[in-house]
Amino acid sequence: MTVYDENGTVLFDEPISAQTDEEAKKIGYAWLAEKGHETKPHRIFHTTGRLVSFKPHQFNPKTGKAAL
C-alpha cells in the first residue's frame, strides 16, 4: 500500500498481508482511517502488480495543482 500527500510525497509505502483482495481493502481502509489519511491519494495493489484499490489526486484545473 502506498499513500501520498497532495504534493505527491510518499507518506507510507509498505506491504500489508492479506489473503484476498477484499481483505486487503478492509485492512488498508482501516489503516487509512486510523492514521487520518482517508482523503489522501493511495493505492493498494497485489504482489503481482494488480491494482486492488486506487484513489487518485484530485486535480484543480484553475490552479493546475492537486486538490484534496
C-alpha positions in Angstrom: 0.0 0.0 0.0 1.3 3.5 -0.9 -0.2 6.7 0.4 0.7 10.2 -0.9 0.2 13.8 0.3 -1.2 16.5 -2.0 2.2 17.2 -3.4 2.9 13.6 -4.4 5.3 12.9 -1.5 5.1 9.3 -0.3 3.8 9.2 3.3 3.6 5.4 3.5 4.9 2.6 1.3 4.8 -0.8 3.0 3.3 -4.2 2.2 0.2 -5.3 4.0 -0.6 -9.0 4.5 -4.0 -10.3 3.3 -5.4 -13.5 1.9 -7.8 -11.8 -0.5 -8.3 -8.5 -2.3 -11.3 -7.7 -0.2 -9.3 -8.4 3.0 -6.5 -6.1 1.7 -9.1 -3.3 1.1 -10.5 -3.8 4.6 -7.1 -3.7 6.2 -5.9 -0.8 4.0 -9.0 1.3 4.6 -8.8 0.7 8.4 -5.2 1.8 8.4 -6.0 4.9 6.4 -8.8 5.8 8.9 -6.6 5.1 11.9 -3.9 7.5 10.5 -6.3 10.1 9.3 -5.4 9.6 5.7 -8.8 8.6 4.3 -8.9 11.6 1.9 -5.3 11.2 0.7 -4.4 9.6 -2.6 -3.5 6.0 -2.2 -3.1 2.7 -4.0 -3.4 -0.9 -2.7 -2.1 -3.5 -5.0 -1.5 -7.2 -5.1 2.1 -8.6 -5.1 1.5 -9.5 -8.8 1.0 -5.8 -9.5 -2.8 -6.0 -9.9 -4.5 -2.9 -8.6 -6.9 -3.6 -5.8 -7.9 0.0 -4.8 -6.9 3.4 -6.1 -7.7 7.0 -5.1 -6.0 9.4 -7.4 -5.0 13.0 -6.7 -7.8 15.4 -7.4 -6.7 18.0 -10.0 -7.8 21.6 -9.9 -7.8 22.9 -13.5 -7.8 26.5 -12.3 -4.6 26.3 -10.3 -3.0 23.4 -12.1 -2.3 21.7 -8.8 -3.6 18.7 -6.9 -6.5 19.4 -4.6 -7.7 17.1 -1.8 
